[in-house]
Amino acid sequence: MTARLLRLIAVLGASAALAACSRPTAPNVTPPRTVTFSIVSTEATQTQMQEWGPFLKDMAAATGLSVKPFFGSNYSALIEAMRFKQTDLGWFTNQSGLEAVRRAGGTVFARTTHPTGPDGYQGVIIVRKGSGITLGQLLKCGRTLDFGMGDAKSTSGTLAPDTYLFGPRGIDPARCFKTIRSASAEANLYAVASGVLPAATDNTRSMDRLAAIGTDQAKTALANLEVIWRSPTIPEDPMIWRTDLDPGVKAKISKFIFDYGVGDTPQALRQRAILARIQTGPFRLADNSHLLPVREMEATGEVVQAKARGDAAALAAAQAKLAQVKQEQAPRPAS
């Protein structure tokens, strides 16, 4: 072998070694040890922690993760928190959950169940008992009554009455009532019960929850109320996590969520009592198809509004949107 060839081999070997040293190595990604669970705050944080604390503590013990609560004052705050990765998972309403999927990189992975009765709940309109206010009077739209609506992203407090009550009648609540106050279901309930508001939206889940709490304040409030309208049944709420959450963390959370409160052991009975405090039974597996009914409500409302405005282009777009949802809802043929 010539000296020239030996020198060439040496140079090539050194170049290969240099390239190997400079090649980037796969990053060593450490799964997060802390997850943040979002909860809409309908009461004082201290009260919320009393209700949610045992569940979050059990989640931490079962998963080995540190679980931090994030209490948002409204659903928009929860959506934005997930969007900016300040939270990892949480309990949403159907409409706010749809926004979290669309805008915050979320995915439905579970859903709640009714702790004691059939699945689903209704949006309602409540008045103070003995006030004499009827649904017919409410819909006269004389701009003489103050009215309470839900959070802008509330399924039962805003979307349901808009879709099933006001929209089909061509009623714009902003033009119908003297003033509109937007608040949580529970705040609306107490406002009507105490006479602060003559009428407001609420939902049967909120009313069931107060009945289960059974405090004197809750009993008095419920005794002072009358329901004058109910929506069709709304699906139970979705649980949503960030789509990009670490797969190992997702696996730990899934095992905890779907095992929790299941069975007839003393441990399962204890867990179901904890779930009842946050107003759900054992969780069930779900995916983004859980949101199809709320997408249908949304599209139906857009059809109604477009017809009322005489907007042909908007009507065609809304009808196409509704047809797409119905196509996705149609049962698939067996393979």
Secondary structure as UniProt FT lines:
FT   HELIX           3..22
FT   STRAND          34..40
FT   HELIX           45..63
FT   STRAND          66..72
FT   HELIX           75..83
FT   TURN            84..85
FT   STRAND          89..91
FT   HELIX           94..103
FT   STRAND          106..111
FT   STRAND          123..128
FT   TURN            129..130
FT   HELIX           135..138
FT   TURN            139..140
FT   STRAND          146..149
FT   TURN            152..153
FT   HELIX           155..159
FT   HELIX           160..161
FT   HELIX           162..166
FT   HELIX           167..169
FT   HELIX           173..176
FT   STRAND          179..182
FT   HELIX           185..193
FT   TURN            194..195
FT   STRAND          199..203
FT   HELIX           204..213
FT   HELIX           216..223
FT   STRAND          225..230
FT   STRAND          238..242
FT   TURN            243..244
FT   HELIX           247..259
FT   TURN            260..261
FT   HELIX           266..277
FT   TURN            278..279
FT   STRAND          284..285
FT   HELIX           288..291
FT   HELIX           292..309
FT   HELIX           312..329
//
